Amino acid sequence: MAKPMRPTHADVARLANVSTATVSYVLNKSAGRRISEATQDAVYRAAEQLGYRPNVAARNLARGKSGVVLYVVPRIAVGDMPLLAASRMTTELARWGLLQVQIFETEDDQPIIDAVQNLDPIAVACMFPLSTGARRAVKDANVPYVEIGTLPALGDPHLFVGALRVEYLVGRGHRKIAFAHSGISKWRALGEYWLEGVALAARNHDLPSVSVAEVTMENAVDVVTRWRGDGVTAVCTQSDDVAFLLLHGMREAGLVCPGDLAVMGVDANPMGIISSPPLTTVEFNPVAVADAAIAAILTELGLPAPRAPKPADIARVLPRAST
């Protein structure tokens, strides 16, 4: 079976009833050309109807560009979402002739710096802020930088997730809530990020100040015992891994979950479904996150971008027995 012919500028021009030059000016967002809004809309509608995609690979080759989009996979533990989102981004960006290359963030930012300098990317994307050195390398390369976690299309994920968690717990009758940090120092920044959302949501619900503690294997028993004595009835953790530590501490202290303390994680670790008890958590929608990233990258590159998802699409509560 013959492969369908790829739509061309001429096809778009015929359907929009304009010249091929006008199609080129509109789709390439050429500066200095006065094209009416009605004409632009007609061109975009025709391109969408035909499924037209510009040959970005050929364009980049002509311009001496690599066509590489560098995606930095974060070292911060947030479940499988960054990799699942990356998989969708790779597939969708390939439709535009763009090659997404993944590089894993480490304590040392030199690999990212080397990748930026040696791969000659046309854009760099990351889930969370890059280190100062890596960010400087991107700036020096003078390429678009997309920080996915702060995209307007996603709202403020930490505030949205905080509101989601607190609203769920309040709906189950909880009024005094605590927050559990990881005891691993390199994850501290992520804990502060999620805590801000929980603390703000608690204030918005007129709840008492959120009690905060760092939880480790060594102090988990003491922390849960103190919280229980202080009247805390529910705990939000900075990750599912911290929630598992908390559940361990409760068992060691002879406390029952959720009768003595309800526990709620975030990031939907697959082990949560078989923890004791199964863990209530927040699951991110990697498709929505990826689509927001794709829209931002294409916009930065001056390409027609699909509509970004709404903030409410990015996450949902997975209710289980721990609450």
Secondary structure as UniProt FT lines:
FT   HELIX           9..16
FT   HELIX           20..27
FT   TURN            28..29
FT   TURN            31..32
FT   HELIX           37..50
FT   HELIX           56..62
FT   TURN            63..64
FT   STRAND          68..73
FT   TURN            79..80
FT   HELIX           81..94
FT   TURN            95..97
FT   STRAND          99..104
FT   HELIX           110..119
FT   STRAND          123..126
FT   HELIX           132..141
FT   STRAND          145..147
FT   HELIX           148..150
FT   HELIX           152..154
FT   HELIX           157..171
FT   TURN            172..173
FT   STRAND          177..182
FT   HELIX           185..187
FT   HELIX           188..204
FT   TURN            205..206
FT   STRAND          211..215
FT   TURN            217..219
FT   HELIX           220..229
FT   TURN            230..231
FT   STRAND          234..237
FT   HELIX           240..253
FT   TURN            257..260
FT   STRAND          262..264
FT   HELIX           270..274
FT   STRAND          280..284
FT   HELIX           286..300
FT   TURN            301..302
FT   HELIX           311..313
FT   STRAND          315..318
FT   TURN            321..322
//
